[in-house]
């Protein structure tokens, strides 16, 4: 992991996907799916901005093709394990980030309408911090609904 905080001396810095998903469903039960989506997307954006700052890449405006490598080192197998960031590229006027094994999709049945709110937000916040630009982000493909990845597309505002 790029930076370990060692927040818990015995158990380490990670908790289970099962517990994280329980938080998501509990908040959805309390606020409704739309309210929870707003909360988790915003929480993800805050985390993404902080992560870019922690990594020292905020404002670096690296080439789009390098974003996947940077993000994956932080949130993939060698990082927090939020998801695997597999690809980043420009598609017309959209910046596209492709992910696999997102915490949000983990354990969900095929056909589920679950979206990657926190993961989308984390990627979104990091992309904004790295590029110094403001985007509108959305999930446009899901492994739960026949997609080959969980794809996030960002349109510059």
C-alpha positions as CSV (number, residue, x, y, z in Angstrom):
1,X,0.0,0.0,0.0
2,X,1.4,3.4,-0.9
3,X,0.8,4.8,2.6
4,X,-0.2,2.9,5.7
5,X,-1.6,4.7,8.6
6,X,-1.7,1.7,11.0
7,X,-4.9,3.0,12.6
8,X,-5.4,-0.3,14.4
9,X,-2.3,-2.0,15.8
10,X,-3.7,-5.5,16.0
11,X,-6.3,-5.7,13.3
12,X,-4.7,-3.4,10.7
13,X,-6.2,-0.8,8.5
14,X,-8.7,-2.9,6.6
15,X,-12.2,-4.2,7.4
16,X,-14.4,-6.6,5.6
17,X,-16.5,-6.0,2.4
18,X,-19.4,-7.6,4.3
19,X,-19.3,-4.9,7.0
20,X,-18.9,-2.0,4.5
21,X,-21.9,-3.3,2.6
22,X,-23.9,-3.5,5.8
23,X,-23.2,0.2,6.3
24,X,-24.4,0.9,2.7
25,X,-27.6,-1.1,3.1
26,X,-28.3,0.4,6.6
27,X,-27.9,4.0,5.2
28,X,-30.1,3.1,2.3
29,X,-32.8,1.8,4.7
30,X,-32.6,5.0,6.6
31,X,-32.3,7.6,3.8
32,X,-33.7,5.7,0.9
33,X,-31.6,4.7,-2.2
34,X,-31.4,8.2,-3.7
35,X,-30.4,9.9,-0.4
36,X,-27.8,7.2,0.3
37,X,-26.4,7.6,-3.2
38,X,-25.8,11.3,-2.7
39,X,-24.2,10.6,0.7
40,X,-21.9,7.8,-0.5
41,X,-20.9,9.6,-3.8
42,X,-20.0,12.7,-1.8
43,X,-18.1,10.7,0.8
44,X,-16.2,9.0,-2.0
45,X,-15.3,12.3,-3.6
46,X,-13.9,13.6,-0.3
47,X,-11.9,10.4,0.0
48,X,-10.6,10.7,-3.6
49,X,-9.5,14.3,-3.2
50,X,-7.7,13.4,0.1
51,X,-6.1,10.3,-1.5
52,X,-4.7,12.4,-4.4
53,X,-3.2,14.8,-1.9
54,X,-1.8,12.0,0.2
55,X,-0.1,10.5,-2.9
56,X,1.3,13.9,-3.9
57,X,-0.4,13.8,-7.3
58,X,-3.0,16.5,-6.8
59,X,-2.6,19.1,-9.5
60,X,-0.1,16.9,-11.5
61,X,-2.4,16.7,-14.5
62,X,-0.8,13.5,-15.7
63,X,-1.8,12.1,-19.1
64,X,-5.2,10.4,-19.0
65,X,-3.6,7.0,-19.9
66,X,-1.6,7.1,-16.6
67,X,-4.6,7.7,-14.3
68,X,-5.4,4.0,-14.1
69,X,-1.9,3.1,-12.9
70,X,-1.9,5.8,-10.3
71,X,-5.4,5.1,-9.0
72,X,-4.8,1.3,-9.0
73,X,-1.7,1.6,-7.0
74,X,-3.7,3.5,-4.3
75,X,-7.0,1.6,-4.4
76,X,-6.1,-1.8,-6.0
77,X,-4.4,-4.9,-4.8
78,X,-1.4,-2.9,-3.4
79,X,-3.6,-0.2,-1.9
80,X,-6.8,-0.1,0.0
81,X,-8.5,-2.7,-2.2
82,X,-11.5,-0.6,-2.9
83,X,-11.4,-1.8,-6.5
84,X,-9.0,-2.7,-9.4
85,X,-8.6,0.3,-11.8
86,X,-7.9,-1.4,-15.1
87,X,-8.1,1.3,-17.8
88,X,-8.2,5.1,-18.3
89,X,-8.7,6.8,-21.6
90,X,-10.3,9.6,-23.4
91,X,-13.5,8.7,-25.5
92,X,-14.4,11.8,-27.4
93,X,-15.1,14.5,-24.8
94,X,-15.4,12.0,-21.9
95,X,-12.7,10.8,-19.6
96,X,-13.3,7.1,-18.9
97,X,-12.1,4.9,-16.0
98,X,-12.8,1.2,-16.1
99,X,-12.8,-0.9,-12.8
100,X,-13.2,-4.5,-11.7
101,X,-14.0,-6.1,-8.4
102,X,-15.5,-2.9,-6.9
103,X,-16.5,-3.1,-3.2
104,X,-20.0,-1.8,-4.2
105,X,-20.6,-4.7,-6.6
106,X,-19.1,-7.5,-4.5
107,X,-21.6,-10.2,-3.5
108,X,-24.4,-8.7,-5.5
109,X,-26.5,-11.0,-7.7
110,X,-26.5,-10.6,-11.5
111,X,-29.2,-8.2,-12.5
112,X,-29.0,-6.2,-9.2
113,X,-29.7,-2.5,-9.6
114,X,-26.8,-1.7,-7.2
115,X,-24.6,1.1,-8.4
116,X,-21.0,2.0,-7.4
117,X,-21.7,5.2,-5.5
118,X,-18.8,5.3,-3.1
119,X,-16.3,3.9,-5.7
120,X,-17.6,6.3,-8.4
121,X,-17.1,9.1,-5.9
122,X,-13.6,8.1,-4.9
123,X,-12.5,7.8,-8.5
124,X,-14.3,11.1,-9.4
125,X,-12.7,13.0,-6.5
126,X,-9.2,11.7,-7.3
127,X,-9.6,12.5,-11.0
128,X,-10.7,16.1,-10.2
129,X,-7.8,16.6,-7.8
130,X,-5.2,15.2,-10.2
131,X,-6.4,17.1,-13.2
132,X,-7.5,20.3,-11.5
133,X,-10.7,20.2,-13.5
134,X,-14.4,19.8,-12.5
135,X,-16.4,16.9,-13.9
136,X,-19.9,15.4,-13.9
137,X,-19.4,11.7,-13.3
138,X,-21.7,8.8,-13.9
139,X,-21.5,5.0,-14.0
140,X,-22.3,3.9,-17.5
141,X,-21.6,0.1,-17.3
142,X,-22.0,-2.5,-14.6
143,X,-20.7,-6.0,-14.2
144,X,-24.0,-6.7,-12.5
145,X,-26.0,-5.9,-15.7
146,X,-24.0,-7.6,-18.4
147,X,-21.0,-5.2,-18.6
148,X,-17.4,-6.3,-18.8
149,X,-16.5,-3.8,-16.1
150,X,-17.8,-1.1,-13.8
151,X,-17.2,1.9,-16.1
152,X,-17.2,5.5,-14.9
153,X,-17.4,8.4,-17.4
154,X,-16.6,12.0,-16.6
155,X,-17.6,15.0,-18.6
156,X,-15.8,18.3,-18.0
157,X,-18.0,21.1,-16.7
